[in-house]
């Protein structure tokens, strides 16, 4: 896929130091909210997200699993993105 920037660069996973959920969280702040999911998708949908050492997907692929139209707060964003990543099989960590 042709990414808008290097998935391991400063705009992506910072040289492979930041993965998954952390990549999306870097795109928002408290002042971002509330925000419509479609507005977020338009702005960041093509951004790369490194899931593990071998897998890079787009923000769009994660948002395909979000079951709401709007994020009301940073906390709601965190929860919805985490749930979406688990639903899509993009969460490589399992609880013990």
N, C-alpha and C positions, 0 to 999 in steps of 0.2 A: 504494500500500500504506500502511496505517496503522502507522507505526513507533512503538516505545515511547519514542523520543526523537529529537530532530533529528539527522539523519545528519551534519550539519555543525556540531553543537554540541560542547561539551566531552566528552560521552560518546561521540560519534561520531568524525568525521574532523577535529575541532578547527578548524572554520571552513574546511574544505577544504584543510588543510595536511597531513593524514595520510590516506593512501589504502590500500585493499586489505589486504594482509598486516599492515601496521602497526596497523590498527584491531583486528584479532584479538589481536595480541600484547599490546596494552594491557590485555587482560582477564585475563592470567595472570602469575604470577611463579614463581620456583623452588619456592616452598612449595606451589604448587597441585598439583604432581605427586607420584605418578601420579594420573591422572584418566580416568574412563571417557568415551568419546566421547559416549555418550547423556546422561551427567550434564552435560557441557559444552553439548550441544545443548539440553537442557531449560532451562538457565540463560541461554544467549546466542543461541539459534537465531533469535529474532525481531529481533535487533539488526541495524541497517543497516550495510552496508559500501560505501563509495564506491569504485568500480573505476576510473573516469575522470571527467572533468568532467560527463558526461551520464548515467552509469550508477550506480545504487545497487541492490544486491542484499542478501539476508539472509545471515546467518552460516549458516543452515540450508541454503541453496543450495550453499554451499561444502562443508559437511559431507557433503552427499549424495555427494560424490566422494572422501571419505576411506575408505580400504580397510582400516581397523583398528578394533578395539573399544576401544582404550586408548592413551593417550599416557603413556609412562613417564617422560619428562623434557621440559624446555623445548626442548632440541635436537630431540627426536623430534616435538614439536608443530610447531616451525618447519618441519621437513622435510615432514611430512605435510600441513600446510596449503598450503605452496608447491606440492607435487605435486598436491593436490586443485584448487587454483586453476588450474594449467596444464591439468589434465585437463578442467575445466569451461569452459575458454576465458575465464577471468577474470583472466588474467595478461597485461596489455597490453605487457609488455616482452619483447623477443627478444634472445638473445645474438647478437653480431656474428660 
